[in-house]
Amino acid sequence: MWKDYYLKFNSYEDYYETMPPDLQLEASHTHATDILGTLYHQETFEPLQGFHVNLRLREDIPLPPGLESVSLAKPAFPKRVFA
């Protein structure tokens, strides 16, 4: 089984510096990373703050401590999810 995380960094640079290098790879047998980047408000098309990334980890792998501060609650209506 898998566990999904919704991450919001301040910028791409923040993502690149904070996300562990092995999780920056698109996928492996332990994870999948989906870089969304900038999201936009559905009605106004104004950019939302932050650089957004979805992360799927195998259930037995904990979220790295450095990512706890950028982890969000599951959105009511996620823009994109893993199939």
C-alpha positions, 0 to 999 in steps of 0.5 A, a space after each residue: 500500500 501507499 501513502 500520499 502527501 501534498 507538499 508546498 514549498 516556497 519556490 522551486 529552489 526551496 524544493 530542490 534544497 529541501 527534498 531529499 535527492 532520491 525523492 526528486 527522481 520521478 519514481 522507484 519501487 519506494 516512491 513516486 514524485 509528481 511535480 505540479 509547480 505553480 497552481 492557479 485559482 480555478 475561477 480567477 486564474 491567479 497564481 497560488 502561493 508556493 511550489 506544489 509537489 505530490 509525493 507517494 511513499 510506500 506505507 512502510 516508509 515514513 515522511 522524511 523529517 525535513 518534509 514535515 513542515 511543508 506537508 499539507 492536509 489532503 485538499 478537499 479538491 486536489 488539482 491532481 492525484 495519483 491513479 
